Amino acid sequence: MKINNEKGITIVEALIAFFLTFVAIAWLMPMQSTSLNTGFRADYLGRATYIMQTELETREYMIMNPNIPVAVGTFPQVITASGTMGGPEGDAVFDVVTTITPVAGTTNSWLVNVRVRWARGPANGITSSIIATRHFNF
């Protein structure tokens, strides 16, 4: 009875293992760019949502305060992720358009509409609205 007690792997086994590893890595590589693009889109969408909500709440608080006159109209502005104009190269830039109009048939109520757009984002950007009312003796 002969016992085969050889240890280690052959060159053929090593080449097969290397080939299978290479195929697995090559198969996963296209997913890398897809996941990065999805991450970038989610980051921009999150920042835009934050900017939009902040603008809505700021305008609502200004309308609620009876000591601040309500400015009706369209107010465009450019906001960067760093918060500075001409910030670092590659800084995220958002175009914000706020429109305030009186609500028809009511007094002391205004519709505040905010639209935020950015490069390579949705064509119309994201939009949200609120109806804000003036609070006296609040």
C-alpha positions as CSV (number, residue, x, y, z in Angstrom):
1,M,0.0,0.0,0.0
2,K,1.5,3.3,-1.1
3,I,0.6,6.5,0.6
4,N,0.6,9.6,-1.6
5,N,1.8,12.4,0.7
6,E,2.6,15.2,-1.7
7,K,2.1,18.7,-0.3
8,G,1.6,22.0,-2.0
9,I,-0.1,23.0,-5.3
10,T,1.0,22.5,-8.8
11,I,1.7,25.3,-11.3
12,V,-1.5,24.4,-13.2
13,E,-3.6,24.7,-10.0
14,A,-2.0,28.1,-9.3
15,L,-2.7,29.4,-12.9
16,I,-6.3,28.3,-12.6
17,A,-6.7,30.0,-9.3
18,F,-5.1,33.2,-10.7
19,F,-7.3,33.1,-13.8
20,L,-10.5,32.7,-11.7
21,T,-9.5,35.5,-9.4
22,F,-8.8,37.8,-12.4
23,V,-12.2,36.9,-14.0
24,A,-13.9,37.8,-10.7
25,I,-12.1,41.1,-10.3
26,A,-12.8,42.0,-14.0
27,W,-16.4,41.2,-13.5
28,L,-16.7,43.5,-10.5
29,M,-14.9,46.5,-12.0
30,P,-17.8,47.9,-14.1
31,M,-19.8,48.0,-10.9
32,Q,-17.3,50.4,-9.4
33,S,-18.1,53.3,-11.7
34,T,-21.8,52.7,-11.4
35,S,-21.6,52.8,-7.6
36,L,-19.5,55.9,-7.6
37,N,-21.9,57.7,-10.0
38,T,-24.8,56.7,-7.8
39,G,-23.0,58.0,-4.7
40,F,-22.2,61.3,-6.4
41,R,-25.9,61.7,-7.4
42,A,-27.1,60.9,-3.9
43,D,-24.6,63.4,-2.4
44,Y,-25.8,66.2,-4.7
45,L,-29.4,65.4,-4.1
46,G,-28.9,65.4,-0.4
47,R,-27.1,68.8,-0.5
48,A,-29.8,70.2,-2.8
49,T,-32.5,69.0,-0.5
50,Y,-30.8,70.6,2.5
51,I,-30.4,73.9,0.7
52,M,-34.1,73.8,-0.5
53,Q,-35.4,73.1,3.0
54,T,-33.2,75.7,4.6
55,E,-34.5,78.3,2.1
56,L,-38.1,77.3,2.7
57,E,-37.8,77.6,6.4
58,T,-35.9,80.9,6.3
59,R,-38.6,82.5,4.1
60,E,-41.4,81.0,6.2
61,Y,-39.9,82.5,9.4
62,M,-39.5,85.9,7.7
63,I,-43.1,85.9,6.6
64,M,-44.3,84.8,10.1
65,N,-42.5,87.7,11.7
66,P,-44.8,90.8,11.5
67,N,-41.8,93.1,11.9
68,I,-40.3,92.1,8.6
69,P,-42.1,93.2,5.4
70,V,-42.9,90.4,2.9
71,A,-41.0,90.8,-0.4
72,V,-43.0,89.4,-3.2
73,G,-41.3,88.3,-6.4
74,T,-38.6,85.9,-7.7
75,F,-35.2,85.8,-6.0
76,P,-32.4,83.9,-7.8
77,Q,-29.2,83.1,-6.0
78,V,-26.1,80.9,-6.4
79,I,-25.1,78.8,-3.4
80,T,-21.9,76.7,-3.2
81,A,-21.3,73.6,-1.0
82,S,-18.4,75.4,0.7
83,G,-20.6,78.5,1.4
84,T,-18.1,80.8,-0.3
85,M,-18.2,82.4,-3.7
86,G,-15.4,81.3,-5.9
87,G,-14.6,78.5,-3.5
88,P,-12.2,75.7,-4.1
89,E,-12.0,74.2,-7.6
90,G,-14.7,71.5,-8.1
91,D,-16.9,73.0,-5.5
92,A,-20.6,72.0,-5.9
93,V,-22.6,74.9,-7.3
94,F,-26.4,75.1,-6.9
95,D,-28.8,77.6,-8.6
96,V,-31.6,78.4,-6.2
97,V,-34.7,80.3,-7.3
98,T,-37.2,81.4,-4.7
99,T,-40.6,82.7,-5.7
100,I,-43.0,84.3,-3.3
101,T,-46.6,85.1,-4.4
102,P,-49.7,86.0,-2.4
103,V,-52.3,83.3,-2.1
104,A,-55.4,84.3,-4.0
105,G,-58.5,84.9,-1.9
106,T,-56.7,85.1,1.4
107,T,-55.0,87.8,3.5
108,N,-51.7,87.4,5.2
109,S,-50.8,84.2,3.3
110,W,-48.1,83.7,0.7
111,L,-47.0,80.7,-1.4
112,V,-43.2,80.2,-1.2
113,N,-41.8,78.0,-4.0
114,V,-38.1,77.0,-4.0
115,R,-36.4,75.3,-7.0
116,V,-32.8,74.0,-6.7
117,R,-30.8,73.0,-9.8
118,W,-27.2,71.8,-10.3
119,A,-25.0,70.7,-13.1
120,R,-25.6,67.1,-14.3
121,G,-28.7,67.0,-12.1
122,P,-32.4,66.6,-13.2
123,A,-33.3,69.2,-15.9
124,N,-35.9,70.9,-13.6
125,G,-33.9,70.3,-10.4
126,I,-36.0,69.7,-7.3
127,T,-38.9,71.8,-6.1
128,S,-40.9,72.3,-3.0
129,S,-43.5,74.7,-1.8
130,I,-45.2,75.9,1.4
131,I,-47.9,78.3,2.3
132,A,-46.7,80.7,5.0
133,T,-49.0,82.9,7.0
134,R,-48.3,86.1,9.0
135,H,-48.6,85.6,12.8
136,F,-49.6,88.5,14.8
137,N,-49.1,88.5,18.6
138,F,-47.3,85.3,18.4
